[in-house]
Amino acid sequence: MNELRLTDTNAADDSAGSVWGLDGNLFMPVVASAALSIGVILILFSCLHVVWWLSFPIGAVPFTLTLAYVLLFKQGKPPGYDRDLFELWIVGRGFSFNPHKQAPFRQPR
């Protein structure tokens, strides 16, 4: 009888997991900014006696900006997407073919 040969195919899913719908460790900056926002709200409301309807929008700024950054530039994007996009916005396009700056074509002799 023929023996079956087992071969390791490494067909497992190599996912980094997700927490709260965010891939990998993207929840860490969101949690940190939420803690910072709560701290800012508490300082404004308790220590500086700023009215509550003004403390909450000011305190929500770090959380809102961090969540927007994660969702727009990190979630579901390839690694380095945000850095490449910012570099494109700052520097512009890198190498590009410009036919007007090329030497005219000559037949080899």
C-alpha positions as CSV (number, residue, x, y, z in Angstrom):
1,M,0.0,0.0,0.0
2,N,1.2,3.5,-0.8
3,E,2.1,5.7,2.2
4,L,0.7,9.2,2.4
5,R,3.3,11.9,2.5
6,L,2.5,14.9,4.7
7,T,3.9,18.3,3.6
8,D,3.8,21.4,5.7
9,T,2.2,24.1,3.6
10,N,2.0,27.0,6.1
11,A,-1.5,27.7,4.9
12,A,-2.5,29.4,8.2
13,D,-3.9,32.9,8.3
14,D,-1.1,35.3,9.3
15,S,-3.5,38.0,10.5
16,A,-2.4,40.4,13.2
17,G,-6.0,40.3,14.6
18,S,-8.3,43.1,15.3
19,V,-9.7,45.0,18.3
20,W,-12.8,47.1,18.0
21,G,-12.7,46.7,14.2
22,L,-9.2,48.1,14.0
23,D,-6.4,46.0,12.4
24,G,-3.4,44.9,14.5
25,N,-2.3,47.3,17.1
26,L,-4.1,50.4,15.7
27,F,-6.3,50.5,18.8
28,M,-3.3,51.5,21.0
29,P,-3.1,55.2,19.8
30,V,-6.9,55.4,19.9
31,V,-7.0,54.3,23.5
32,A,-4.1,56.6,24.5
33,S,-5.7,59.6,22.8
34,A,-9.0,58.7,24.6
35,A,-7.2,58.8,27.9
36,L,-5.6,62.1,27.0
37,S,-9.0,63.5,26.0
38,I,-10.5,62.4,29.3
39,G,-7.6,64.0,31.2
40,V,-8.0,67.3,29.3
41,I,-11.7,67.4,29.9
42,L,-11.2,66.8,33.7
43,I,-8.5,69.5,33.9
44,L,-10.6,72.0,32.0
45,F,-13.8,71.2,33.9
46,S,-12.5,70.6,37.4
47,C,-9.3,72.6,37.8
48,L,-9.8,75.5,35.4
49,H,-13.6,75.8,35.9
50,V,-14.4,75.9,32.2
51,V,-18.1,75.2,31.5
52,W,-18.9,71.6,30.5
53,W,-20.3,72.5,27.1
54,L,-16.9,74.0,26.2
55,S,-14.7,71.5,28.0
56,F,-16.0,68.5,26.0
57,P,-15.4,69.8,22.5
58,I,-11.9,71.0,23.4
59,G,-11.1,67.7,25.2
60,A,-12.4,65.7,22.3
61,V,-9.9,67.1,19.8
62,P,-7.0,64.6,20.5
63,F,-9.3,61.6,20.3
64,T,-11.0,62.9,17.1
65,L,-7.8,63.7,15.3
66,T,-6.2,60.4,16.2
67,L,-9.2,58.3,15.2
68,A,-9.5,60.2,11.9
69,Y,-5.8,59.6,11.2
70,V,-6.1,55.9,12.0
71,L,-9.2,55.4,9.9
72,L,-8.1,57.5,6.9
73,F,-4.5,56.6,6.6
74,K,-3.9,53.3,8.4
75,Q,-7.0,51.1,8.6
76,G,-7.0,48.7,5.6
77,K,-4.0,50.3,3.9
78,P,-0.7,48.7,3.1
79,P,2.3,49.3,5.4
80,G,3.9,52.8,4.8
81,Y,0.8,54.1,3.0
82,D,0.6,57.2,5.2
83,R,4.3,58.0,5.0
84,D,4.2,57.6,1.2
85,L,1.1,59.8,0.9
86,F,2.6,62.6,3.1
87,E,5.9,62.4,1.1
88,L,3.9,62.7,-2.1
89,W,2.0,65.8,-0.8
90,I,5.2,67.5,0.5
91,V,7.8,66.6,-2.2
92,G,5.6,65.9,-5.2
93,R,6.2,63.1,-7.7
94,G,9.6,61.5,-7.7
95,F,11.0,60.1,-10.9
96,S,8.8,60.6,-14.0
97,F,9.3,60.4,-17.7
98,N,9.2,63.8,-19.4
99,P,9.5,63.3,-23.1
100,H,10.2,67.0,-23.7
101,K,13.5,66.8,-21.8
102,Q,14.8,63.7,-23.5
103,A,17.5,63.9,-26.1
104,P,16.2,63.4,-29.6
105,F,16.4,59.9,-31.0
106,R,19.3,59.1,-33.3
107,Q,19.9,55.9,-35.3
108,P,23.0,54.1,-34.2
109,R,25.8,54.0,-36.8
